[in-house]
Amino acid sequence: MSDVDLSSIWFQTYKGNRFYPYKPEKIIIDIEEIAHALSNRCRWGGHSLEFYSVAQHSVLVSRNCPQSPTWGLLHDAAEAYYPDIPRPLKISPDIYNVSGGYTEKDYYSFSYSLILYIGL
């Protein structure tokens, strides 16, 4: 796979937009797409007794961030485009080699960039 131009790899979002995971500056930011994706993604890798979406978690966090509810709402926005790895696995540097090389720092940087870009 080393001969593949990673900047050309994309997947289709639910509204039909293209998302380039290796070149996210090509992204078309759509808050509705983020909300849709997060409402369909389960926390803790799906290992909960009942379905608990990332969107539901984000709303609860926003209610506990009176100084910055927007940050609380969008703190996991990157999960709309990049899958989360449950925390016990995140602490191993080897897991990132398997998952494509992105780090937790990259993940939070992308979420923060989305917050700034959307400007909510």
BAPA-668679 format. One record per residue: residue number from 0; x, y, z of N, C-alpha, C, O, CB in turn; residue in one letter. Coordinates in steps of 0.2 Angstrom, whole numbers, m for minus. Glycine has a CB too. Example, Ala and Ser with C-alpha at 12.3 -4.5 7.8 and 13.67 -1.06 7.14 Angstrom:
(node 0,(66,m28,39),(62,m22,39),(66,m16,39),(71,m17,42),(57,m22,45),A) (node 1,(64,m11,35),(68,m5,36),(64,0,39),(67,6,40),(70,m3,29),S) 
END
This chain:
(node 0,(4,m6,0),(0,0,0),(4,6,0),(2,12,0),(m5,0,6),M) (node 1,(11,6,0),(15,11,1),(15,15,m6),(17,21,m6),(22,9,2),S) (node 2,(13,13,m11),(13,16,m18),(6,20,m18),(5,24,m23),(13,11,m23),D) (node 3,(2,20,m14),(m5,24,m14),(m4,31,m12),(0,32,m7),(m10,20,m10),V) (node 4,(m6,36,m16),(m6,43,m14),(m12,44,m8),(m17,44,m10),(m7,47,m20),D) (node 5,(m10,44,m2),(m14,45,3),(m19,51,3),(m24,51,5),(m11,44,10),L) (node 6,(m16,56,0),(m20,62,m1),(m26,62,m5),(m30,66,m5),(m16,68,m3),S) (node 7,(m26,56,m9),(m32,55,m14),(m37,51,m11),(m43,50,m14),(m29,52,m20),S) (node 8,(m36,48,m5),(m41,43,m2),(m46,47,1),(m45,52,5),(m37,38,3),I) (node 9,(m53,45,0),(m58,49,3),(m64,44,5),(m64,38,2),(m61,55,m1),W) (node 10,(m68,46,9),(m75,42,10),(m80,47,9),(m80,53,10),(m75,39,17),F) (node 11,(m86,45,8),(m92,49,7),(m96,50,13),(m97,45,17),(m97,46,2),Q) (node 12,(m97,56,15),(m101,58,21),(m109,57,20),(m111,55,14),(m100,65,23),T) (node 13,(m113,57,25),(m120,55,24),(m123,60,19),(m129,58,16),(m123,55,30),Y) (node 14,(m121,66,18),(m124,71,13),(m121,70,6),(m123,74,2),(m123,78,16),K) (node 15,(m116,66,6),(m113,65,m1),(m107,69,m2),(m104,69,m7),(m118,67,m6),G) (node 16,(m104,72,3),(m98,76,3),(m92,71,3),(m93,65,6),(m97,81,8),N) (node 17,(m86,73,1),(m80,69,1),(m76,71,7),(m75,77,8),(m76,69,m5),R) (node 18,(m74,66,11),(m69,68,17),(m63,64,15),(m63,58,14),(m72,66,24),F) (node 19,(m57,68,15),(m51,66,14),(m47,65,21),(m44,70,23),(m47,70,9),Y) (node 20,(m47,59,24),(m44,58,31),(m37,60,31),(m34,62,37),(m45,51,33),P) (node 21,(m33,59,26),(m26,61,26),(m24,68,24),(m19,70,24),(m22,56,22),Y) (node 22,(m29,71,22),(m29,78,20),(m35,82,22),(m39,84,17),(m27,79,12),K) (node 23,(m36,83,28),(m43,85,31),(m44,93,29),(m49,95,30),(m43,85,38),P) (node 24,(m39,96,26),(m40,103,24),(m45,103,18),(m48,109,17),(m34,107,23),E) (node 25,(m46,98,15),(m51,97,9),(m58,96,12),(m63,96,8),(m49,92,5),K) (node 26,(m59,96,18),(m65,95,21),(m71,100,20),(m69,106,20),(m65,93,29),I) (node 27,(m77,98,19),(m82,103,19),(m86,102,26),(m89,97,27),(m87,101,13),I) (node 28,(m85,107,30),(m87,107,37),(m95,108,36),(m97,113,34),(m84,112,41),I) (node 29,(m99,103,39),(m106,104,40),(m108,101,47),(m107,95,48),(m109,100,34),D) (node 30,(m110,106,51),(m112,104,58),(m117,99,58),(m118,95,62),(m114,111,61),I) (node 31,(m122,99,53),(m127,94,53),(m124,87,51),(m126,82,54),(m132,95,47),E) (node 32,(m119,86,47),(m116,80,46),(m112,78,52),(m112,72,54),(m111,80,40),E) (node 33,(m109,82,56),(m106,81,62),(m111,78,67),(m110,73,70),(m102,87,65),I) (node 34,(m116,81,68),(m122,79,73),(m124,72,71),(m125,68,75),(m127,84,73),A) (node 35,(m126,71,64),(m128,65,62),(m123,59,63),(m125,54,66),(m129,65,54),H) (node 36,(m117,60,62),(m112,55,63),(m111,53,70),(m111,48,72),(m105,57,60),A) (node 37,(m111,59,74),(m110,57,82),(m116,54,85),(m115,51,90),(m108,64,85),L) (node 38,(m122,56,82),(m128,52,85),(m128,45,83),(m132,41,87),(m134,56,82),S) (node 39,(m124,43,78),(m124,36,76),(m118,32,79),(m118,26,78),(m124,35,69),N) (node 40,(m114,36,82),(m108,32,85),(m108,31,93),(m110,36,96),(m101,37,83),R) (node 41,(m107,25,95),(m108,23,102),(m101,25,105),(m96,23,103),(m110,16,102),C) (node 42,(m102,27,112),(m96,28,116),(m93,21,118),(m97,16,117),(m98,32,122),R) (node 43,(m87,22,120),(m84,16,123),(m83,10,118),(m83,4,120),(m87,14,129),W) (node 44,(m83,12,112),(m82,6,107),(m88,2,107),(m88,m4,104),(m76,2,108),G) (node 45,(m94,4,109),(m100,0,109),(m101,m4,115),(m106,m8,115),(m100,m4,103),G) (node 46,(m96,m4,119),(m97,m9,125),(m100,m5,131),(m97,m4,136),(m90,m11,127),H) (node 47,(m106,m4,130),(m110,m1,136),(m117,m5,136),(m119,m9,131),(m112,7,134),S) (node 48,(m120,m5,142),(m126,m9,143),(m132,m6,138),(m136,m10,136),(m128,m8,150),L) (node 49,(m132,0,137),(m137,3,132),(m133,8,127),(m128,10,129),(m143,7,136),E) (node 50,(m136,9,122),(m133,13,117),(m133,20,120),(m137,23,122),(m138,14,110),F) (node 51,(m127,23,120),(m125,29,123),(m121,33,117),(m115,31,117),(m121,29,130),Y) (node 52,(m124,37,114),(m120,40,108),(m115,46,110),(m116,49,115),(m125,43,103),S) (node 53,(m111,47,105),(m106,52,106),(m109,59,107),(m107,64,110),(m100,52,101),V) (node 54,(m115,60,103),(m119,66,103),(m122,67,109),(m122,73,112),(m124,66,97),A) (node 55,(m125,62,112),(m128,62,119),(m123,64,124),(m124,69,128),(m131,55,121),Q) (node 56,(m117,61,124),(m112,63,128),(m110,70,128),(m108,74,133),(m105,58,127),H) (node 57,(m109,72,121),(m107,79,120),(m112,84,123),(m110,90,125),(m106,80,112),S) (node 58,(m118,83,122),(m123,88,125),(m123,88,132),(m123,93,135),(m130,85,123),V) (node 59,(m122,82,136),(m121,82,143),(m115,86,145),(m115,90,150),(m120,75,146),L) (node 60,(m109,85,141),(m103,89,143),(m104,97,142),(m102,101,146),(m97,87,138),V) (node 61,(m108,98,137),(m109,106,135),(m113,109,141),(m112,115,143),(m113,107,129),S) (node 62,(m117,105,144),(m121,107,150),(m117,108,156),(m119,112,160),(m127,103,151),R) (node 63,(m112,105,156),(m107,106,162),(m101,110,160),(m96,111,164),(m104,99,164),N) (node 64,(m102,114,155),(m96,119,153),(m100,126,152),(m100,128,147),(m93,117,147),C) (node 65,(m102,129,158),(m105,135,157),(m101,141,154),(m104,145,151),(m108,137,164),P) (node 66,(m95,140,155),(m90,146,152),(m89,145,144),(m88,149,140),(m83,146,155),Q) (node 67,(m90,138,142),(m89,137,135),(m93,131,133),(m90,125,131),(m81,136,133),S) (node 68,(m100,131,132),(m104,126,130),(m102,123,123),(m103,117,122),(m111,128,131),P) (node 69,(m100,128,119),(m98,126,112),(m92,121,112),(m92,116,108),(m96,132,108),T) (node 70,(m87,122,116),(m82,118,117),(m84,111,119),(m83,106,116),(m76,120,122),W) (node 71,(m89,111,124),(m91,105,127),(m95,101,121),(m95,95,121),(m96,106,133),G) (node 72,(m99,104,117),(m103,101,112),(m99,98,107),(m100,93,104),(m108,106,109),L) (node 73,(m93,101,105),(m89,99,99),(m82,96,101),(m78,95,97),(m88,105,95),L) (node 74,(m81,95,108),(m75,92,110),(m73,85,107),(m67,84,106),(m75,91,117),H) (node 75,(m78,82,105),(m77,75,101),(m79,75,94),(m80,70,91),(m81,70,105),D) (node 76,(m79,81,91),(m82,82,84),(m77,78,79),(m80,76,74),(m81,90,82),A) (node 77,(m71,77,81),(m67,73,76),(m69,66,75),(m68,63,70),(m60,73,79),A) (node 78,(m73,64,80),(m76,57,80),(m81,56,74),(m83,50,72),(m79,55,86),E) (node 79,(m83,62,71),(m88,61,66),(m84,59,60),(m87,56,55),(m91,68,64),A) (node 80,(m77,60,60),(m73,58,54),(m68,53,55),(m66,49,51),(m70,64,51),Y) (node 81,(m65,53,62),(m60,48,64),(m63,44,69),(m66,47,74),(m54,52,66),Y) (node 82,(m62,37,69),(m65,33,74),(m61,34,81),(m55,35,81),(m65,26,72),P) (node 83,(m64,34,86),(m61,34,93),(m59,27,95),(m61,22,93),(m66,37,98),D) (node 84,(m53,27,98),(m50,21,101),(m51,22,109),(m49,27,112),(m43,20,99),I) (node 85,(m55,17,112),(m56,17,119),(m49,19,123),(m44,16,121),(m59,11,122),P) (node 86,(m50,23,128),(m44,25,132),(m39,20,134),(m33,21,134),(m46,29,138),R) (node 87,(m41,14,137),(m36,9,139),(m31,7,133),(m26,6,134),(m40,3,141),P) (node 88,(m34,8,127),(m30,6,121),(m26,12,119),(m20,11,116),(m34,3,115),L) (node 89,(m28,18,120),(m25,24,118),(m18,25,121),(m14,28,118),(m29,30,119),K) (node 90,(m17,23,127),(m11,24,130),(m5,20,127),(1,22,128),(m11,22,137),I) (node 91,(m6,15,123),(m1,11,119),(1,15,113),(m3,16,109),(m3,4,118),S) (node 92,(8,17,112),(10,20,106),(9,15,100),(8,17,94),(17,22,106),P) (node 93,(9,8,101),(9,4,96),(2,4,93),(1,2,87),(10,m3,98),D) (node 94,(m4,5,96),(m10,5,93),(m11,10,88),(m15,9,83),(m15,7,99),I) (node 95,(m7,16,88),(m8,21,82),(m5,18,76),(m7,20,71),(m4,27,85),Y) (node 96,(0,14,76),(3,11,70),(m2,7,67),(m2,7,61),(10,7,72),N) (node 97,(m6,3,71),(m11,m1,68),(m17,3,65),(m20,2,60),(m14,m6,73),V) (node 98,(m19,9,69),(m25,13,67),(m23,18,62),(m27,22,60),(m27,16,73),S) (node 99,(m17,18,59),(m16,23,54),(m11,29,56),(m10,33,51),(m22,26,51),G) (node 100,(m8,29,62),(m3,33,63),(m5,40,67),(m1,44,69),(0,35,58),G) (node 101,(m12,41,67),(m14,47,71),(m13,46,78),(m14,41,81),(m21,49,69),Y) (node 102,(m12,52,82),(m11,52,89),(m17,55,92),(m21,59,89),(m4,55,91),T) (node 103,(m17,54,99),(m22,58,102),(m22,65,102),(m27,69,102),(m22,56,110),E) (node 104,(m15,68,101),(m14,75,100),(m17,77,94),(m20,82,93),(m7,76,101),K) (node 105,(m16,73,88),(m19,75,82),(m26,75,82),(m30,80,79),(m17,70,77),D) (node 106,(m29,70,86),(m37,70,86),(m39,76,90),(m44,79,87),(m39,64,91),Y) (node 107,(m36,78,95),(m39,84,99),(m37,91,95),(m41,95,95),(m36,85,106),Y) (node 108,(m32,91,91),(m30,96,87),(m35,97,81),(m38,103,80),(m23,96,84),S) (node 109,(m38,92,79),(m43,92,73),(m49,94,76),(m53,98,73),(m43,85,70),F) (node 110,(m51,92,82),(m57,94,85),(m57,101,87),(m62,105,85),(m59,90,92),S) (node 111,(m52,104,89),(m51,111,91),(m51,115,84),(m55,120,84),(m44,112,94),Y) (node 112,(m48,112,79),(m49,116,72),(m56,116,70),(m58,121,67),(m44,112,67),S) (node 113,(m60,111,71),(m67,111,69),(m70,116,73),(m74,120,70),(m70,104,70),L) (node 114,(m69,117,79),(m73,122,83),(m71,129,81),(m76,133,80),(m71,121,91),I) (node 115,(m65,130,79),(m63,137,77),(m66,138,70),(m68,144,69),(m55,137,77),L) (node 116,(m65,133,66),(m68,134,59),(m75,135,59),(m78,140,55),(m66,127,55),Y) (node 117,(m79,131,62),(m86,132,63),(m88,139,66),(m93,142,64),(m90,126,66),I) (node 118,(m84,141,71),(m85,148,74),(m91,148,78),(m94,154,78),(m85,153,68),G) (node 119,(m93,143,81),(m99,143,85),(m97,146,92),(m102,147,96),(m102,136,86),L) 
END
